[in-house]
Amino acid sequence: MTADPHSSPALRASDADRDRVIELLHTAVADGRLDPVEFDERLGMALTARTHDALTPLITDLVATPGSHGALTPPPADPAAELLTIKERHGSVRRDGRWTLPHRLVLRTAWSEVVLDLTSAVRSAPELVIELRVSGGTVELVLAPGMVVDANELSARHSQVAISRNAGGNTPETLHVRLVGRMRHGRLDIRWQAPRP
């Protein structure tokens, strides 16, 4: 007796699958195809989606199909150099010194201490998107003068976000750091300091 193909379990979604859908949602809200409320709803569902069947409805009205004009096309899979995912539970993570910044950094931590020091990092693009999926713990972001941070797309609940005064003064902008995603029961500290010689 052959198995019914309709009864087979749904294909599980990977972190990369979720990241591609989230990138598409960010593009759609930037283009005005989604309003902020729709974006927040879909982002929440994308972050918790376990299967492809749960992800697909979130983008079906945004993805180009044959004969459609002006619709978005799904972004290609991010090469390893373009996407960096850091995962940690009940531990600590530190990135400092000369390290190459990806175009997108996903931080998935729970009750951990994280330090991301960008002061001497090698920039690969004019913008760095840091997507936080943080539950508990602390995240410290150290920026060099000339780096600008935008936390308008970050959802923080039962959390503290402390952004010190930019020490760069009139330094020209060298990197735009955009914070997106969510933080729950944690603390985010952002400060500026000059790179070490």
Backbone as a chain_set.jsonl record, in Angstrom:
{"seq": "MTADPHSSPALRASDADRDRVIELLHTAVADGRLDPVEFDERLGMALTARTHDALTPLITDLVATPGSHGALTPPPADPAAELLTIKERHGSVRRDGRWTLPHRLVLRTAWSEVVLDLTSAVRSAPELVIELRVSGGTVELVLAPGMVVDANELSARHSQVAISRNAGGNTPETLHVRLVGRMRHGRLDIRWQAPRP", "coords": {"N": [[0.848, -1.168, 0.0], [0.654, 2.174, -0.92], [1.871, 5.246, 0.388], [-0.143, 8.074, 1.151], [0.483, 10.998, -0.576], [-0.453, 13.453, 0.267], [-0.602, 13.261, 2.97], [1.913, 13.407, 3.974], [4.447, 14.716, 6.158], [4.909, 18.271, 6.646], [7.555, 20.08, 5.075], [10.368, 20.949, 6.96], [11.421, 24.221, 7.932], [14.472, 25.984, 7.495], [16.941, 28.013, 9.266], [18.067, 29.697, 7.363], [16.018, 29.746, 5.439], [14.011, 31.114, 6.848], [15.365, 33.536, 7.228], [15.595, 34.494, 4.581], [12.911, 34.997, 3.938], [12.336, 36.978, 5.83], [14.066, 39.004, 4.974], [12.86, 39.623, 2.541], [10.423, 40.637, 3.489], [11.35, 42.927, 4.815], [12.247, 44.397, 2.611], [9.81, 44.766, 1.319], [8.344, 46.385, 3.125], [9.947, 48.635, 3.099], [9.554, 49.473, 0.491], [6.952, 50.231, 0.608], [4.979, 48.357, 0.221], [4.014, 46.883, 2.265], [2.393, 47.848, 5.255], [3.504, 49.202, 8.46], [2.165, 47.772, 10.527], [1.257, 45.398, 9.293], [3.753, 44.426, 8.561], [4.965, 43.943, 11.11], [3.254, 41.918, 12.061], [3.661, 39.855, 10.165], [6.418, 39.508, 10.397], [6.653, 38.537, 13.023], [5.342, 36.057, 12.703], [7.049, 34.885, 10.822], [9.417, 34.608, 12.257], [8.773, 32.607, 14.037], [8.013, 30.505, 12.483], [7.903, 27.089, 11.603], [7.791, 25.434, 9.44], [7.931, 25.164, 5.798], [5.397, 25.469, 4.778], [4.254, 27.217, 6.594], [5.733, 29.513, 6.158], [5.365, 30.235, 3.446], [2.732, 31.517, 2.931], [3.238, 34.059, 3.912], [4.592, 35.539, 2.057], [3.408, 35.239, -0.413], [1.872, 37.188, -1.717], [3.764, 38.997, -2.374], [5.768, 38.069, -3.957], [7.067, 37.76, -7.221], [5.197, 36.452, -9.922], [4.751, 34.548, -12.987], [3.839, 36.808, -15.52], [3.172, 38.84, -13.776], [3.78, 42.231, -12.889], [6.236, 44.357, -11.595], [6.291, 43.207, -9.081], [7.988, 41.923, -6.21], [10.957, 39.946, -6.354], [12.052, 36.848, -5.009], [14.783, 37.137, -2.741], [18.136, 36.086, -3.516], [19.809, 33.227, -2.107], [21.744, 34.009, 0.719], [25.199, 34.405, 0.414], [27.854, 32.926, 2.356], [29.617, 34.954, 3.171], [28.016, 37.138, 3.247], [26.124, 36.822, 5.192], [26.014, 36.359, 8.625], [25.449, 34.278, 11.295], [25.009, 34.213, 14.699], [24.78, 32.101, 17.4], [23.833, 31.433, 20.729], [23.372, 30.067, 23.971], [22.859, 30.715, 27.312], [25.537, 31.569, 27.703], [28.553, 33.213, 26.596], [29.541, 35.631, 24.141], [31.972, 37.126, 22.123], [33.051, 39.495, 19.823], [35.677, 41.115, 18.433], [38.425, 43.337, 17.559], [40.116, 43.006, 14.365], [37.793, 42.037, 12.33], [35.792, 40.788, 9.688], [32.951, 42.454, 8.675], [29.734, 41.195, 7.974], [27.097, 41.627, 5.487], [24.711, 41.257, 6.717], [23.895, 40.471, 10.019], [22.854, 38.034, 12.166], [21.657, 37.643, 15.335], [21.109, 35.266, 17.592], [20.287, 34.652, 20.63], [20.018, 33.475, 24.032], [19.701, 34.429, 27.287], [22.396, 35.279, 27.519], [25.677, 36.828, 27.402], [26.756, 39.262, 25.258], [29.181, 40.804, 23.268], [29.757, 43.005, 20.745], [32.16, 44.435, 19.048], [32.741, 46.905, 16.889], [34.666, 48.682, 16.234], [37.228, 48.316, 15.068], [36.617, 46.745, 12.973], [36.405, 45.329, 9.649], [34.774, 46.848, 7.078], [32.277, 45.758, 4.813], [30.264, 46.8, 3.353], [28.172, 49.745, 2.93], [26.14, 49.643, 4.769], [25.162, 47.882, 7.684], [23.096, 45.36, 8.72], [21.758, 44.37, 11.691], [20.165, 41.78, 13.045], [18.277, 41.114, 15.76], [17.424, 38.447, 17.822], [16.768, 38.061, 20.644], [16.581, 36.756, 23.864], [16.527, 37.583, 27.071], [19.533, 38.366, 29.011], [22.46, 40.321, 28.003], [23.403, 42.688, 25.487], [26.087, 44.268, 24.102], [27.023, 46.863, 22.085], [29.642, 48.219, 20.407], [30.666, 51.048, 18.827], [32.535, 52.806, 16.286], [33.594, 56.253, 15.967], [31.675, 58.049, 13.585], [30.103, 55.974, 12.778], [26.68, 55.269, 12.447], [23.702, 54.619, 14.187], [20.562, 53.014, 13.839], [17.725, 52.301, 15.45], [15.036, 52.05, 15.044], [13.497, 49.99, 14.007], [13.589, 47.98, 15.802], [12.104, 45.827, 18.098], [11.487, 46.015, 21.436], [10.72, 44.478, 24.381], [9.944, 44.476, 27.804], [12.568, 45.177, 28.296], [15.716, 46.967, 28.356], [17.03, 49.662, 26.563], [19.887, 51.307, 25.966], [21.409, 54.037, 24.657], [24.315, 55.649, 24.234], [25.63, 59.023, 24.026], [26.647, 60.009, 20.796], [30.002, 59.881, 20.203], [31.302, 60.84, 18.078], [31.03, 63.402, 17.087], [31.421, 65.695, 14.567], [32.171, 63.826, 12.704], [32.339, 62.33, 9.479], [29.803, 60.142, 8.135], [30.489, 56.707, 8.264], [29.498, 54.139, 8.404], [26.311, 52.707, 8.35], [24.363, 51.409, 10.786], [21.812, 49.237, 11.151], [19.334, 48.253, 13.307], [17.232, 45.529, 13.77], [14.455, 43.284, 14.394], [13.853, 41.557, 17.499], [13.879, 42.012, 21.053], [13.679, 40.524, 24.196], [13.215, 40.783, 27.638], [15.846, 41.688, 28.166], [18.955, 43.568, 27.908], [20.232, 46.232, 26.027], [23.117, 47.863, 25.203], [24.574, 50.621, 23.692], [27.431, 52.162, 22.564], [30.003, 54.574, 21.751], [33.41, 54.527, 20.738], [36.822, 55.423, 20.112], [38.799, 53.67, 17.685], [41.22, 51.236, 18.759], [44.751, 51.831, 18.673]], "CA": [[0.0, 0.0, 0.0], [1.483, 3.375, -1.016], [1.487, 6.327, 1.297], [-0.832, 9.209, 0.551], [1.421, 12.104, -0.569], [-1.021, 14.602, 0.967], [-0.496, 13.07, 4.413], [3.305, 13.499, 4.388], [4.655, 15.89, 7.003], [5.398, 19.46, 5.965], [8.999, 20.229, 5.087], [10.819, 21.875, 8.002], [12.128, 25.41, 7.457], [15.778, 26.221, 8.113], [17.195, 29.416, 9.62], [18.285, 30.431, 6.113], [14.702, 29.96, 4.832], [13.36, 32.202, 7.588], [16.096, 34.777, 6.961], [15.247, 34.986, 3.241], [11.559, 35.563, 4.008], [12.42, 38.225, 6.602], [14.686, 39.998, 4.098], [11.825, 40.019, 1.59], [9.476, 41.482, 4.222], [11.998, 44.228, 5.02], [12.219, 45.096, 1.329], [8.423, 45.131, 1.023], [7.928, 47.529, 3.95], [10.712, 49.788, 2.624], [8.936, 49.895, -0.765], [5.569, 50.649, 0.837], [4.038, 47.289, -0.119], [3.436, 46.481, 3.545], [2.439, 48.911, 6.26], [4.233, 48.719, 9.634], [1.395, 46.785, 11.294], [1.358, 44.132, 8.555], [5.142, 43.965, 8.666], [5.167, 43.375, 12.444], [2.525, 40.649, 12.153], [4.33, 38.835, 9.344], [7.739, 39.252, 10.965], [6.461, 37.645, 14.165], [5.03, 34.713, 12.207], [8.242, 34.338, 10.161], [10.409, 34.244, 13.272], [8.354, 31.393, 14.745], [7.6, 29.481, 11.513], [8.677, 25.853, 11.674], [7.725, 24.708, 8.164], [7.771, 25.961, 4.583], [3.975, 25.781, 4.637], [3.963, 28.386, 7.427], [6.422, 30.674, 5.592], [4.902, 30.598, 2.104], [1.662, 32.518, 2.875], [3.704, 35.375, 4.335], [5.194, 36.267, 0.935], [2.792, 34.908, -1.706], [1.395, 38.394, -2.393], [4.908, 39.876, -2.588], [6.718, 37.428, -4.871], [6.673, 37.833, -8.623], [4.781, 35.244, -10.627], [4.728, 34.836, -14.424], [2.794, 37.731, -15.938], [3.003, 39.956, -12.845], [4.744, 43.294, -13.145], [6.576, 45.199, -10.463], [6.327, 42.491, -7.81], [9.332, 41.582, -5.75], [11.429, 38.584, -6.585], [12.701, 36.387, -3.787], [16.215, 37.376, -2.755], [18.932, 34.865, -3.598], [20.38, 32.78, -0.835], [22.886, 34.822, 1.109], [26.469, 33.703, 0.539], [28.331, 32.914, 3.729], [30.255, 36.222, 3.482], [26.998, 38.175, 3.369], [25.267, 36.544, 6.344], [26.659, 35.723, 9.761], [24.504, 33.968, 12.357], [25.648, 33.877, 15.972], [23.83, 31.466, 18.306], [24.391, 31.124, 22.039], [22.407, 29.924, 25.062], [23.479, 30.691, 28.648], [26.983, 31.662, 27.551], [29.048, 34.539, 26.23], [30.072, 35.782, 22.792], [32.698, 38.386, 21.949], [33.686, 39.718, 18.522], [36.382, 42.388, 18.442], [39.614, 43.347, 16.72], [39.861, 43.106, 12.921], [36.963, 40.978, 11.776], [35.042, 41.289, 8.536], [31.517, 42.573, 8.913], [28.879, 40.731, 6.874], [26.038, 42.592, 5.179], [23.635, 41.017, 7.68], [24.321, 39.673, 11.158], [21.701, 37.566, 12.939], [22.071, 37.306, 16.693], [20.083, 34.426, 18.217], [20.841, 34.309, 21.932], [19.123, 33.376, 25.182], [20.357, 34.571, 28.582], [23.829, 35.294, 27.242], [26.358, 38.115, 27.351], [27.297, 39.421, 23.909], [29.879, 42.044, 22.967], [30.118, 43.164, 19.336], [32.996, 45.625, 18.945], [32.91, 47.18, 15.466], [35.563, 49.819, 16.065], [38.337, 47.979, 14.163], [36.12, 45.758, 12.009], [36.522, 45.655, 8.224], [33.426, 47.038, 6.537], [32.11, 45.194, 3.47], [29.16, 47.512, 2.706], [27.873, 50.976, 3.67], [25.133, 49.381, 5.798], [25.154, 46.591, 8.368], [21.826, 45.054, 9.374], [21.889, 43.435, 12.805], [18.839, 41.286, 13.431], [18.332, 40.541, 17.099], [16.404, 37.529, 18.33], [17.42, 37.955, 21.942], [15.742, 36.531, 25.037], [17.339, 37.696, 28.271], [20.948, 38.648, 28.846], [22.864, 41.654, 27.585], [24.111, 42.873, 24.225], [26.832, 45.524, 24.078], [27.452, 47.196, 20.734], [30.648, 49.281, 20.488], [30.799, 51.637, 17.502], [33.576, 53.81, 16.09], [33.078, 57.543, 15.5], [31.262, 58.018, 12.185], [29.066, 54.948, 12.61], [25.365, 55.772, 12.839], [22.825, 53.509, 14.532], [19.122, 53.216, 13.66], [17.043, 51.231, 16.188], [13.591, 52.265, 14.904], [12.801, 48.754, 13.639], [13.826, 46.993, 16.855], [11.031, 45.678, 19.078], [12.043, 45.671, 22.744], [9.689, 44.319, 25.415], [10.523, 44.146, 29.111], [13.997, 45.305, 28.056], [16.29, 48.305, 28.421], [17.89, 50.034, 25.446], [20.659, 52.483, 26.371], [22.267, 54.52, 23.583], [25.085, 56.789, 24.729], [25.782, 60.115, 23.066], [27.636, 59.709, 19.761], [31.255, 60.585, 20.475], [31.948, 61.171, 16.807], [30.94, 64.819, 16.753], [31.155, 66.0, 13.155], [32.83, 62.821, 11.861], [31.464, 61.876, 8.381], [29.258, 58.795, 8.327], [31.27, 55.639, 7.642], [28.72, 52.905, 8.385], [24.955, 52.802, 8.882], [24.037, 50.164, 11.49], [20.356, 49.181, 11.315], [18.929, 47.196, 14.234], [15.883, 45.028, 13.519], [14.159, 42.071, 15.158], [13.186, 41.71, 18.791], [14.596, 41.705, 22.288], [12.76, 40.293, 25.299], [13.822, 40.588, 28.961], [17.282, 41.86, 28.06], [19.482, 44.931, 27.918], [21.074, 46.584, 24.888], [23.938, 49.055, 25.43], [25.276, 51.064, 22.486], [28.334, 53.268, 22.879], [31.011, 54.872, 20.755], [34.775, 54.77, 21.206], [37.79, 55.442, 19.018], [39.499, 52.384, 17.519], [42.518, 51.134, 19.422], [45.837, 51.906, 17.677]], "C": [[0.897, 1.235, 0.0], [0.955, 4.443, -0.09], [0.815, 7.444, 0.519], [0.111, 10.409, 0.588], [0.893, 13.31, 0.196], [-0.898, 14.465, 2.472], [0.943, 13.166, 4.905], [3.516, 14.771, 5.206], [5.219, 17.057, 6.2], [6.912, 19.556, 6.114], [9.405, 21.287, 6.1], [11.607, 23.026, 7.381], [13.449, 25.56, 8.204], [15.888, 27.691, 8.522], [17.376, 30.252, 8.36], [16.965, 30.708, 5.4], [13.981, 31.115, 5.51], [14.03, 33.542, 7.298], [15.749, 35.353, 5.597], [13.862, 35.611, 3.233], [11.582, 36.899, 4.745], [13.042, 39.333, 5.759], [13.677, 40.514, 3.081], [10.795, 40.93, 2.254], [10.062, 42.87, 4.472], [11.967, 45.052, 3.733], [10.816, 45.588, 1.02], [7.966, 46.326, 1.848], [8.68, 48.785, 3.524], [10.12, 50.351, 1.335], [7.496, 50.384, -0.587], [4.54, 49.598, 0.464], [3.358, 46.731, 1.122], [3.452, 47.688, 4.468], [3.1, 48.343, 7.516], [3.491, 47.662, 10.45], [1.464, 45.419, 10.619], [2.759, 43.548, 8.666], [5.379, 43.3, 10.012], [4.485, 42.023, 12.587], [3.263, 39.545, 11.396], [5.711, 38.5, 9.887], [7.636, 38.299, 12.148], [6.18, 36.221, 13.733], [6.246, 34.068, 11.542], [9.262, 33.856, 11.181], [10.066, 32.933, 13.965], [7.945, 30.264, 13.801], [8.502, 28.265, 11.6], [8.735, 25.114, 10.339], [7.646, 25.684, 6.996], [6.31, 26.357, 4.391], [3.572, 26.998, 5.472], [4.6, 29.647, 6.854], [5.789, 31.169, 4.291], [3.781, 31.634, 2.093], [2.111, 33.934, 3.236], [4.231, 36.21, 3.173], [4.487, 36.032, -0.398], [2.298, 36.148, -2.439], [2.524, 39.392, -2.663], [5.864, 39.36, -3.649], [6.185, 37.48, -6.29], [6.269, 36.463, -9.146], [4.743, 35.563, -12.111], [3.557, 35.737, -14.78], [2.579, 38.88, -14.973], [4.102, 40.973, -13.09], [4.981, 44.074, -11.867], [6.594, 44.483, -9.124], [7.771, 42.159, -7.457], [9.692, 40.169, -6.164], [12.128, 38.12, -5.317], [14.197, 36.672, -3.835], [16.982, 36.068, -2.866], [19.448, 34.486, -2.226], [21.626, 33.601, -0.533], [24.149, 33.973, 1.115], [26.966, 33.831, 1.97], [28.932, 34.256, 4.126], [29.227, 37.325, 3.719], [26.146, 38.0, 4.611], [26.076, 35.837, 7.419], [25.607, 35.519, 10.836], [25.286, 33.54, 13.591], [24.567, 33.328, 16.889], [24.518, 31.163, 19.626], [23.257, 31.031, 23.052], [23.187, 29.821, 26.368], [25.006, 30.729, 28.564], [27.41, 33.087, 27.244], [29.657, 34.495, 24.842], [30.792, 37.121, 22.733], [33.315, 38.41, 20.558], [34.368, 41.085, 18.604], [37.637, 42.268, 17.602], [39.251, 43.518, 15.25], [39.093, 41.873, 12.461], [36.111, 41.59, 10.691], [33.551, 41.297, 8.846], [30.754, 41.997, 7.724], [27.912, 41.859, 6.499], [24.905, 42.479, 6.194], [24.148, 40.094, 8.774], [23.081, 39.317, 11.973], [22.207, 37.077, 14.289], [20.928, 36.568, 17.372], [20.624, 33.943, 19.551], [19.755, 34.255, 22.99], [19.962, 33.432, 26.441], [21.876, 34.477, 28.442], [24.366, 36.718, 27.298], [27.074, 38.211, 26.009], [27.97, 40.785, 23.799], [30.258, 42.03, 21.489], [30.848, 44.496, 19.215], [33.314, 45.845, 17.471], [33.997, 48.21, 15.195], [36.709, 49.543, 15.092], [37.91, 46.992, 13.084], [36.259, 46.272, 10.58], [35.122, 45.716, 7.638], [33.349, 46.504, 5.116], [30.994, 45.89, 2.698], [28.895, 48.782, 3.51], [26.85, 50.78, 4.781], [25.324, 47.984, 6.373], [23.804, 46.438, 9.041], [22.097, 44.026, 10.459], [20.489, 43.047, 13.242], [18.954, 40.581, 14.773], [17.14, 39.63, 17.325], [16.904, 37.137, 19.71], [16.383, 37.777, 23.041], [16.651, 36.55, 26.263], [18.792, 38.004, 27.966], [21.208, 40.066, 28.384], [23.56, 41.604, 26.237], [24.781, 44.238, 24.301], [27.362, 45.73, 22.678], [28.386, 48.399, 20.832], [30.926, 49.77, 19.065], [31.94, 52.635, 17.467], [32.931, 55.132, 15.701], [32.793, 57.492, 14.0], [30.249, 56.928, 11.882], [27.754, 55.481, 13.183], [24.457, 54.581, 13.096], [21.364, 53.921, 14.371], [18.419, 52.035, 14.323], [15.527, 51.33, 16.052], [12.82, 51.0, 14.574], [13.001, 47.65, 14.677], [12.667, 47.0, 17.842], [11.639, 45.208, 20.396], [10.927, 45.637, 23.771], [10.344, 43.846, 26.702], [12.045, 44.193, 29.024], [14.424, 46.756, 28.219], [17.184, 48.512, 27.21], [18.571, 51.345, 25.828], [21.615, 52.858, 25.248], [22.99, 55.754, 24.092], [25.188, 57.852, 23.644], [26.895, 59.764, 22.085], [28.878, 60.555, 20.006], [31.948, 61.055, 19.207], [31.905, 62.63, 16.438], [30.556, 65.021, 15.305], [31.833, 65.007, 12.208], [31.884, 62.387, 10.744], [30.999, 60.438, 8.614], [30.083, 57.773, 7.565], [30.499, 54.336, 7.536], [27.364, 53.168, 9.018], [24.606, 51.44, 9.486], [22.539, 50.177, 11.772], [20.002, 47.985, 12.187], [17.479, 46.821, 13.975], [15.66, 43.808, 14.407], [13.528, 42.392, 16.495], [14.12, 41.344, 19.934], [13.568, 41.586, 23.39], [13.563, 40.064, 26.578], [15.344, 40.709, 28.917], [17.687, 43.321, 28.156], [20.403, 45.104, 26.722], [21.784, 47.891, 25.217], [24.69, 49.383, 24.153], [26.138, 52.259, 22.868], [29.371, 53.413, 21.772], [32.377, 55.017, 21.423], [35.711, 54.731, 20.001], [38.463, 54.087, 18.905], [40.826, 52.396, 18.254], [43.622, 51.183, 18.36], [46.453, 50.54, 17.42]], "O": [[1.804, 1.34, 0.826], [-0.243, 4.531, 0.179], [1.166, 7.721, -0.628], [0.516, 10.819, 1.676], [1.674, 14.105, 0.718], [-1.071, 15.448, 3.192], [1.196, 13.028, 6.102], [2.849, 15.781, 4.979], [5.915, 16.862, 5.203], [7.477, 19.168, 7.136], [8.859, 22.39, 6.106], [12.363, 22.833, 6.428], [13.527, 25.293, 9.403], [15.037, 28.508, 8.17], [16.897, 31.384, 8.29], [16.794, 31.779, 4.817], [13.413, 31.984, 4.848], [13.355, 34.56, 7.141], [15.62, 36.57, 5.458], [13.651, 36.642, 2.594], [10.919, 37.849, 4.327], [12.597, 40.479, 5.818], [13.643, 41.71, 2.791], [10.342, 41.897, 1.641], [9.358, 43.873, 4.357], [11.696, 46.253, 3.761], [10.642, 46.698, 0.516], [7.27, 47.199, 1.328], [8.126, 49.883, 3.577], [10.171, 51.559, 1.103], [6.892, 50.893, -1.53], [3.349, 49.902, 0.393], [2.262, 46.176, 1.045], [4.407, 48.464, 4.467], [3.245, 47.126, 7.632], [4.114, 46.756, 11.003], [1.699, 44.406, 11.277], [2.934, 42.342, 8.84], [5.936, 42.203, 10.064], [5.051, 41.092, 13.159], [3.464, 38.447, 11.915], [6.134, 37.344, 9.846], [8.429, 37.366, 12.27], [6.709, 35.276, 14.318], [6.463, 32.863, 11.671], [9.897, 32.819, 10.991], [10.958, 32.223, 14.429], [7.571, 29.184, 14.257], [9.724, 28.395, 11.663], [9.609, 24.274, 10.123], [7.339, 26.863, 7.17], [6.017, 27.447, 3.9], [2.653, 27.728, 5.101], [4.068, 30.742, 7.039], [5.687, 32.375, 4.063], [3.86, 32.575, 1.303], [1.432, 34.903, 2.897], [4.315, 37.434, 3.272], [4.917, 36.571, -1.418], [2.301, 36.166, -3.67], [2.271, 40.504, -3.126], [6.677, 40.116, -4.181], [4.995, 37.269, -6.527], [6.909, 35.452, -8.855], [4.706, 36.738, -12.477], [2.419, 35.471, -14.393], [1.865, 39.825, -15.311], [5.222, 40.616, -13.454], [4.041, 44.41, -11.146], [6.891, 45.112, -8.109], [8.649, 42.126, -8.319], [8.825, 39.307, -6.303], [12.739, 38.931, -4.621], [14.823, 36.466, -4.875], [16.526, 35.042, -2.362], [19.515, 35.308, -1.313], [22.452, 33.853, -1.41], [24.176, 32.923, 1.756], [26.553, 34.728, 2.705], [28.792, 34.676, 5.274], [29.546, 38.343, 4.334], [25.499, 38.953, 5.045], [26.741, 34.836, 7.153], [24.945, 36.471, 11.249], [26.113, 32.629, 13.538], [23.559, 33.991, 17.136], [25.655, 30.691, 19.645], [22.303, 31.809, 23.006], [24.057, 28.964, 26.521], [25.685, 29.995, 29.282], [26.718, 34.045, 27.588], [30.21, 33.481, 24.414], [30.288, 38.128, 23.23], [34.011, 37.477, 20.158], [33.703, 42.098, 18.821], [37.892, 41.224, 17.001], [38.216, 44.098, 14.92], [39.67, 40.81, 12.234], [35.747, 42.764, 10.759], [32.973, 40.28, 9.229], [31.097, 42.286, 6.578], [27.916, 42.919, 7.125], [24.227, 43.46, 6.497], [24.761, 39.064, 8.494], [22.347, 40.201, 12.415], [23.074, 36.207, 14.366], [19.9, 37.165, 17.692], [21.337, 32.941, 19.609], [18.712, 34.899, 22.869], [20.835, 32.588, 26.65], [22.542, 33.712, 29.14], [23.607, 37.686, 27.247], [27.891, 37.357, 25.665], [27.396, 41.8, 24.19], [30.99, 41.149, 21.037], [30.229, 45.558, 19.273], [34.061, 45.074, 16.869], [34.226, 48.576, 14.042], [37.122, 50.445, 14.364], [38.753, 46.461, 12.36], [36.235, 47.477, 10.33], [34.373, 44.741, 7.699], [34.238, 46.758, 4.304], [30.793, 45.608, 1.517], [29.342, 48.891, 4.652], [26.699, 51.646, 5.644], [25.608, 47.03, 5.649], [23.406, 47.284, 9.841], [22.605, 42.94, 10.182], [19.726, 43.873, 13.743], [19.648, 39.572, 14.899], [15.997, 39.996, 17.053], [17.398, 36.028, 19.918], [15.428, 38.548, 23.141], [17.45, 35.635, 26.464], [19.233, 37.917, 26.82], [20.309, 40.907, 28.369], [24.216, 40.621, 25.889], [24.118, 45.248, 24.538], [28.068, 44.877, 22.142], [27.98, 49.47, 21.284], [31.366, 49.003, 18.208], [32.279, 53.24, 18.484], [31.826, 55.136, 15.157], [33.589, 56.948, 13.235], [29.604, 56.956, 10.834], [27.727, 56.068, 14.264], [24.44, 53.634, 12.31], [20.981, 55.037, 14.723], [18.495, 50.908, 13.835], [14.801, 50.752, 16.861], [11.617, 50.929, 14.828], [12.617, 46.505, 14.442], [12.293, 48.052, 18.362], [12.235, 44.133, 20.463], [10.263, 46.647, 24.009], [11.182, 42.943, 26.699], [12.731, 43.352, 29.605], [13.59, 47.662, 28.22], [17.993, 47.65, 26.868], [17.91, 52.37, 25.994], [22.525, 52.096, 24.921], [22.367, 56.784, 24.353], [24.868, 57.599, 22.482], [27.954, 59.281, 22.484], [28.816, 61.785, 20.017], [33.049, 61.603, 19.257], [32.657, 63.069, 15.569], [29.497, 64.576, 14.863], [32.045, 65.317, 11.036], [30.721, 62.097, 11.024], [31.71, 59.629, 9.21], [30.349, 57.938, 6.375], [30.802, 53.507, 6.677], [27.272, 53.775, 10.085], [24.56, 50.436, 8.776], [22.05, 51.013, 12.532], [20.324, 46.845, 11.853], [16.599, 47.683, 13.961], [16.578, 43.357, 15.092], [12.773, 43.355, 16.629], [15.01, 40.502, 19.807], [12.686, 42.435, 23.52], [14.484, 39.247, 26.599], [16.051, 39.928, 29.554], [16.868, 44.193, 28.446], [21.241, 44.249, 26.435], [21.139, 48.906, 25.477], [25.368, 48.524, 23.591], [25.647, 53.242, 23.423], [29.586, 52.503, 20.971], [32.491, 55.554, 22.525], [35.42, 54.082, 18.996], [38.68, 53.418, 19.916], [41.479, 53.434, 18.362], [43.454, 50.638, 17.269], [47.375, 50.42, 16.614]]}, "num_chains": 1, "name": "protein.A"}
